[in-house]
Amino acid sequence: MPHTLAEKILQAHTDEKITGAGQIVNCRVSMVLANDITAPLAIKSFKAMGATKVFDKDKVSLVCDHFTPNKDIDSAEQVKVVRDFAHEMGVTHYYEGGNVGVEHALLPELGIVGPGDIVVGADSHTCTYGGLGAFATGMGSTDIAGAMALGETWFKVPPTIRVDFDGQLEPFVGGKDLILHVIGQVGVSGALYRALEFGGPVIDALSIEGRMTMANMAIEAGGKAGLFAADAKTLAYCAAAGRKGDQAIAADAGAVYERELKLSVSGMQPQVACPHLPDNVRGVDEVKGIKVDQAVIGSCTNGRIEDLREAAAILKGRKAHKNVRLIVLPATPKIWRQAMDEGLFSIFMDAGAVVGPPTCGPCLGGHMGILAGGERCIATTNRNFKGRMGSLQSEVYLGSPAVAAASAIAGEIINPAKL
């Protein structure tokens, strides 16, 4: 039978015959992931079940990215638990200190994940790797413990919603705007336990970074996974990351979808998600003039070199508004160094920005940019829940690097085309 992309990848990792959505199957996993917040819980469960070794030391990744550099004693103790476990188990892919990056930017960059893989992670934005044609999804720490020990886990085959984009992208409109538009259309639970499969000519032309941005936020619509066909562009990206033997993969002709959406991007403005949910989406001109106290450019959603270049192009020769704190957080050490070598740091610092290390930082209200009561932030991050970045009385607006940079200059939300 013809398979959706999700079904095709799951089928390649199980000995059972997949016949359609809703079926329960056991699948072999390609990579198991946890971070400094979720790994200690997984390690506790791992030991409680009597496991003594991980199934494959090359197929477990532990990335201490959320509170890095350790912000307090508690976070330091968390990392110590992860570090000790990684050393005890001989885990190959352990990252902290100078080699750590935001996990969902780091693993693709290092070639640790790729097309056709099944990746499970104790982090909801594990779905990012769908941008490379992987079936990637977040799980709880207890399930991750089982996967670390056994190298397999169970899945309920998800129904798939197919989303095709056509038309011509306007200036300053990209992957972040496309996924915010989708979330605004379907709602935060509109794709609950569904796979979102993206395609069409706009997606074909989109960069791998843009695809990963979109896949990253599939979970904000409730999606089990966000998937893109692995094409020549994907294979080139993965080869540059040191991977060998990857093959193109796409859904079969005649695959059965639960729902199909066809969206035109022609005339679409940059999109902004307003407080306090990612589906509260408006065109940027509808929210223009809203004052901001802080602008954050970074995260697993938009901290890649393409994003930093986009922001720098707008900030060059300009200054952040005197009332705006501008924070730039490159997502990995490689991106950090590349941005520095390209002269982007000079642009950011001349604009009055603070350039920090690779970290999740303020995205989850961790550190390096916490909001006080009554403050408002425009951010390239992925969530704007009440209290997400600090005080319950603060507000977070989500947008692209272009919107964040332009708004930092104006001191209020603005369409970058009208700066």
C-alpha positions as CSV (number, residue, x, y, z in Angstrom):
1,M,0.0,0.0,0.0
2,P,1.2,3.6,-0.6
3,H,2.7,5.2,2.5
4,T,2.8,8.7,3.8
5,L,6.3,9.9,4.7
6,A,5.7,9.1,8.4
7,E,4.5,5.6,7.6
8,K,7.3,4.9,5.2
9,I,10.0,5.8,7.8
10,L,8.3,3.8,10.5
11,Q,7.9,0.8,8.2
12,A,11.7,0.8,7.5
13,H,12.4,0.4,11.2
14,T,9.9,-2.4,12.1
15,D,9.4,-6.0,11.1
16,E,5.6,-5.5,11.3
17,K,3.6,-4.6,8.3
18,I,2.1,-1.1,8.6
19,T,-1.4,-1.0,7.2
20,G,-2.5,2.5,8.3
21,A,-2.9,5.1,11.0
22,G,-3.7,4.0,14.5
23,Q,-1.7,0.8,14.4
24,I,0.7,0.1,17.3
25,V,4.2,-1.0,16.2
26,N,7.6,-1.5,17.8
27,C,10.4,0.4,15.9
28,R,14.1,0.4,16.2
29,V,15.4,3.9,16.9
30,S,18.4,5.6,15.2
31,M,19.1,8.1,18.0
32,V,18.0,8.7,21.6
33,L,18.3,12.3,22.9
34,A,18.0,14.0,26.3
35,N,19.2,17.3,27.8
36,D,20.3,18.7,31.1
37,I,16.7,19.1,32.3
38,T,15.2,15.8,31.1
39,A,18.2,13.5,31.2
40,P,18.5,13.2,35.0
41,L,14.9,11.9,35.1
42,A,15.6,9.5,32.3
43,I,18.8,8.3,34.1
44,K,16.8,7.7,37.3
45,S,14.3,5.6,35.5
46,F,17.1,3.8,33.5
47,K,18.6,2.7,36.8
48,A,15.3,1.9,38.4
49,M,14.5,-0.6,35.7
50,G,17.8,-2.4,36.3
51,A,19.5,-1.4,33.1
52,T,23.3,-1.4,33.3
53,K,24.3,-0.2,29.8
54,V,22.9,1.8,26.9
55,F,21.9,-0.2,23.8
56,D,24.5,1.6,21.6
57,K,26.9,4.2,22.9
58,D,26.9,5.8,19.5
59,K,23.2,6.2,19.3
60,V,22.6,8.2,22.5
61,S,23.1,12.0,22.6
62,L,23.2,13.9,25.9
63,V,23.3,17.7,25.4
64,C,23.5,20.1,28.3
65,D,22.1,23.1,26.6
66,H,19.2,24.5,28.6
67,F,20.9,26.2,31.5
68,T,24.4,26.4,30.0
69,P,26.6,27.9,31.3
70,N,25.3,26.5,34.6
71,K,23.3,29.3,36.1
72,D,23.2,28.1,39.7
73,I,24.0,25.2,42.0
74,D,20.9,23.2,41.0
75,S,21.7,23.4,37.3
76,A,25.3,22.4,38.0
77,E,24.2,19.4,40.0
78,Q,21.8,18.4,37.1
79,V,24.7,18.5,34.6
80,K,26.9,16.5,37.0
81,V,24.4,13.7,37.0
82,V,24.3,13.7,33.2
83,R,28.1,14.0,32.9
84,D,28.7,11.1,35.3
85,F,26.2,8.9,33.4
86,A,27.7,9.7,30.0
87,H,31.2,8.8,31.2
88,E,30.0,5.6,32.9
89,M,28.1,4.5,29.8
90,G,30.8,5.6,27.4
91,V,28.3,7.8,25.5
92,T,30.0,9.1,22.4
93,H,27.7,12.1,21.9
94,Y,28.0,14.1,25.1
95,Y,28.1,17.8,24.9
96,E,28.7,20.6,27.5
97,G,31.0,23.6,28.0
98,G,32.8,24.8,24.9
99,N,31.4,22.1,22.6
100,V,27.7,22.4,23.5
101,G,25.1,24.0,21.3
102,V,21.3,24.1,21.4
103,E,20.5,20.4,20.8
104,H,18.2,20.8,17.8
105,A,20.8,22.9,15.9
106,L,23.8,20.9,17.1
107,L,22.8,17.4,16.1
108,P,22.0,18.2,12.4
109,E,25.2,20.3,12.1
110,L,27.3,17.4,13.4
111,G,25.6,14.8,11.1
112,I,24.2,12.9,14.0
113,V,20.7,12.8,12.6
114,G,19.5,12.5,9.0
115,P,17.0,11.3,6.4
116,G,15.0,8.2,7.2
117,D,16.1,8.1,10.8
118,I,13.8,7.6,13.8
119,V,14.9,10.0,16.5
120,V,13.3,10.1,20.0
121,G,14.1,12.8,22.5
122,A,13.2,13.9,25.9
123,D,12.4,17.3,24.5
124,S,9.2,18.4,22.7
125,H,11.1,20.1,19.9
126,T,12.9,16.9,18.8
127,C,10.5,17.2,15.9
128,T,13.0,19.6,14.4
129,Y,14.8,16.8,12.6
130,G,11.8,16.2,10.4
131,G,13.3,19.1,8.4
132,L,15.9,16.6,7.2
133,G,13.4,13.9,6.4
134,A,13.6,12.0,9.8
135,F,10.7,10.8,11.9
136,A,11.5,12.7,15.1
137,T,9.4,13.2,18.1
138,G,9.5,14.1,21.8
139,M,8.8,11.6,24.6
140,G,8.7,11.6,28.3
141,S,11.9,10.8,30.3
142,T,10.6,7.3,31.3
143,D,10.1,6.3,27.7
144,I,13.5,7.7,26.8
145,A,15.0,5.5,29.5
146,G,13.5,2.5,27.9
147,A,14.7,3.5,24.5
148,M,18.3,4.1,25.8
149,A,18.3,0.6,27.3
150,L,16.5,-1.3,24.5
151,G,17.1,0.6,21.3
152,E,13.5,0.4,20.4
153,T,10.1,1.8,21.4
154,W,6.5,1.6,20.5
155,F,4.6,4.1,18.3
156,K,1.0,4.5,17.3
157,V,1.2,5.2,13.6
158,P,-0.1,8.8,13.3
159,P,-2.6,10.1,10.7
160,T,-1.0,12.6,8.5
161,I,-2.1,16.1,7.5
162,R,-0.5,17.2,4.2
163,V,0.2,20.9,3.8
164,D,1.2,22.2,0.4
165,F,2.4,25.8,-0.2
166,D,2.3,27.6,-3.5
167,G,2.7,31.2,-4.7
168,Q,5.6,33.6,-4.3
169,L,7.1,34.6,-1.0
170,E,7.2,38.3,-0.2
171,P,10.4,39.9,1.1
172,F,11.1,39.1,4.8
173,V,8.8,36.1,4.7
174,G,10.3,32.7,5.3
175,G,10.0,29.4,7.2
176,K,9.0,31.0,10.6
177,D,6.2,32.9,8.9
178,L,5.0,29.8,7.1
179,I,4.8,27.6,10.2
180,L,3.1,30.4,12.3
181,H,0.5,30.7,9.5
182,V,-0.2,27.0,9.6
183,I,-0.5,27.0,13.4
184,G,-2.8,30.0,13.2
185,Q,-4.9,28.1,10.7
186,V,-5.2,24.7,12.5
187,G,-4.8,25.8,16.2
188,V,-2.6,24.6,19.0
189,S,-4.4,21.2,19.0
190,G,-5.4,21.0,15.4
191,A,-2.7,18.4,14.6
192,L,-2.8,16.6,17.9
193,Y,-0.9,13.3,17.5
194,R,-0.8,13.9,13.7
195,A,2.2,14.0,11.5
196,L,2.4,17.3,9.5
197,E,3.9,16.6,6.1
198,F,4.9,19.8,4.2
199,G,5.4,20.1,0.4
200,G,4.8,22.1,-2.7
201,P,7.0,24.5,-4.8
202,V,7.5,26.9,-1.9
203,I,8.9,24.1,0.3
204,D,11.1,22.8,-2.6
205,A,12.7,26.2,-2.8
206,L,13.0,26.7,1.0
207,S,16.4,26.3,2.7
208,I,17.2,23.4,5.0
209,E,17.4,25.9,7.8
210,G,13.9,27.1,7.0
211,R,12.6,23.6,6.9
212,M,14.0,22.8,10.3
213,T,12.4,26.0,11.7
214,M,9.1,24.8,10.4
215,A,9.5,21.2,11.7
216,N,10.6,22.6,15.0
217,M,7.3,24.2,15.6
218,A,5.1,21.3,14.4
219,I,4.6,20.5,18.1
220,E,3.0,23.9,18.6
221,A,0.0,22.6,16.6
222,G,0.1,19.4,18.6
223,G,1.9,17.5,15.9
224,K,3.6,14.2,16.6
225,A,6.1,15.1,13.9
226,G,6.8,17.6,11.2
227,L,8.1,16.0,8.0
228,F,9.8,17.2,4.8
229,A,10.8,14.9,1.9
230,A,14.6,14.5,1.8
231,D,15.7,15.8,-1.6
232,A,19.0,16.8,-3.3
233,K,19.2,19.8,-1.1
234,T,18.8,17.7,2.1
235,L,21.5,15.2,0.9
236,A,23.9,18.0,0.2
237,Y,23.4,19.5,3.7
238,C,23.9,16.1,5.3
239,A,27.0,15.3,3.2
240,A,28.5,18.6,4.3
241,A,27.9,17.5,7.9
242,G,29.9,14.4,7.3
243,R,27.1,11.9,6.7
244,K,27.5,9.1,4.0
245,G,25.0,6.9,2.4
246,D,21.8,9.0,2.9
247,Q,19.1,8.6,0.3
248,A,16.3,10.7,-0.9
249,I,12.9,9.8,0.7
250,A,9.4,11.0,0.0
251,A,5.8,10.0,0.5
252,D,4.4,7.5,-2.0
253,A,2.1,8.6,-4.8
254,G,-1.4,7.8,-3.7
255,A,-0.7,7.9,0.1
256,V,-3.8,8.4,2.2
257,Y,-4.0,11.7,4.2
258,E,-6.4,12.5,6.9
259,R,-6.6,16.1,5.7
260,E,-5.0,18.1,2.9
261,L,-4.4,21.9,3.1
262,K,-3.3,24.0,0.2
263,L,-2.1,27.4,1.2
264,S,-1.0,30.3,-1.0
265,V,1.8,32.5,0.3
266,S,1.4,35.3,-2.3
267,G,0.8,38.5,-0.5
268,M,1.5,37.0,3.0
269,Q,3.0,39.4,5.5
270,P,5.5,38.4,8.1
271,Q,3.5,36.6,10.8
272,V,3.5,37.3,14.6
273,A,2.1,35.1,17.3
274,C,0.7,37.2,20.1
275,P,0.4,36.3,23.8
276,H,-0.2,33.8,25.1
277,L,-0.4,31.0,22.6
278,P,1.4,30.2,19.3
279,D,-1.9,30.0,17.4
280,N,-2.8,33.6,18.2
281,V,-1.3,34.7,14.9
282,R,-1.6,38.0,13.1
283,G,0.0,39.7,10.1
284,V,2.7,42.0,11.4
285,D,0.8,45.1,10.3
286,E,-2.1,44.1,12.6
287,V,0.2,44.4,15.7
288,K,2.4,47.3,14.6
289,G,3.2,49.8,17.2
290,I,3.1,47.5,20.2
291,K,6.1,48.6,22.4
292,V,8.7,46.1,23.3
293,D,11.3,46.1,26.1
294,Q,13.4,43.2,24.8
295,A,14.2,41.4,21.5
296,V,15.7,37.9,21.5
297,I,17.3,36.4,18.3
298,G,18.3,32.7,18.8
299,S,17.0,29.4,20.0
300,C,16.5,26.0,18.3
301,T,14.0,27.6,16.1
302,N,16.0,30.6,14.7
303,G,19.5,30.6,16.0
304,R,21.2,29.3,12.8
305,I,23.6,31.2,10.6
306,E,20.9,32.0,8.1
307,D,18.9,33.6,10.8
308,L,21.8,35.7,12.1
309,R,22.6,36.9,8.7
310,E,18.9,37.9,8.2
311,A,19.0,39.9,11.4
312,A,22.4,41.5,10.7
313,A,21.2,42.7,7.3
314,I,18.6,44.8,9.0
315,L,20.7,45.9,12.0
316,K,23.7,47.0,9.9
317,G,24.3,50.7,10.4
318,R,21.4,51.0,12.8
319,K,21.0,51.1,16.6
320,A,18.6,49.2,18.8
321,H,16.1,51.6,20.4
322,K,17.3,53.0,23.7
323,N,14.5,51.2,25.6
324,V,15.1,47.8,24.1
325,R,17.5,45.1,25.3
326,L,18.7,43.2,22.2
327,I,20.0,39.7,22.9
328,V,21.6,37.5,20.2
329,L,22.3,33.9,21.0
330,P,24.0,31.8,18.2
331,A,22.8,28.3,18.5
332,T,26.1,26.3,18.3
333,P,29.8,27.0,18.7
334,K,30.2,26.6,14.9
335,I,27.5,29.1,14.2
336,W,29.0,31.4,16.9
337,R,32.4,31.3,15.2
338,Q,31.0,31.6,11.7
339,A,29.0,34.7,12.7
340,M,32.1,36.2,14.3
341,D,34.3,35.5,11.3
342,E,31.7,37.0,8.9
343,G,31.7,40.2,10.9
344,L,28.1,39.8,12.2
345,F,29.2,40.3,15.8
346,S,30.5,43.8,15.0
347,I,27.1,44.6,13.4
348,F,25.2,43.2,16.5
349,M,27.5,45.0,19.0
350,D,27.5,48.3,17.1
351,A,23.7,48.0,17.2
352,G,23.9,47.7,21.0
353,A,23.2,44.0,21.3
354,V,24.5,41.5,23.9
355,V,25.9,38.5,22.1
356,G,25.8,35.5,24.3
357,P,27.0,31.9,24.1
358,P,25.0,29.0,22.6
359,T,22.2,28.3,25.1
360,C,18.5,28.0,25.3
361,G,18.7,30.8,27.9
362,P,15.6,33.0,28.0
363,C,13.4,30.9,25.7
364,L,12.3,28.7,28.6
365,G,12.7,31.4,31.2
366,G,16.1,29.9,32.2
367,H,18.5,32.8,32.3
368,M,20.2,35.5,30.1
369,G,17.1,37.5,29.4
370,I,14.3,37.0,31.9
371,L,11.4,39.4,31.8
372,A,10.0,41.4,34.7
373,G,6.3,42.0,35.3
374,G,4.8,44.3,32.7
375,E,7.6,43.8,30.2
376,R,7.2,42.7,26.6
377,C,9.5,40.7,24.3
378,I,9.6,40.0,20.6
379,A,11.5,36.7,20.2
380,T,12.4,34.2,17.5
381,T,11.7,31.4,19.9
382,N,8.9,28.9,19.7
383,R,6.6,29.4,22.6
384,N,4.9,32.4,24.2
385,F,2.9,30.7,27.0
386,K,2.1,32.9,30.0
387,G,5.2,33.2,32.1
388,R,7.3,31.4,29.6
389,M,10.2,33.9,29.6
390,G,9.8,35.1,33.2
391,S,7.1,36.9,35.1
392,L,3.5,35.8,34.7
393,Q,2.8,39.5,34.0
394,S,5.1,39.6,31.0
395,E,4.3,39.0,27.4
396,V,6.1,37.3,24.5
397,Y,5.5,37.9,20.8
398,L,6.9,35.4,18.3
399,G,8.3,36.3,15.0
400,S,11.1,35.9,12.5
401,P,14.7,37.2,12.9
402,A,13.8,40.0,10.5
403,V,10.8,41.1,12.6
404,A,12.7,40.8,15.8
405,A,15.6,42.9,14.5
406,A,13.4,45.5,12.9
407,S,11.3,45.8,16.1
408,A,14.4,46.1,18.2
409,I,15.4,49.2,16.2
410,A,11.9,50.7,16.2
411,G,11.2,50.0,19.8
412,E,7.9,48.5,18.8
413,I,6.7,45.7,16.5
414,I,7.1,46.7,12.9
415,N,7.1,45.2,9.5
416,P,10.7,45.1,8.5
417,A,9.7,46.1,4.9
418,K,8.5,49.4,6.4
419,L,11.4,50.2,8.7
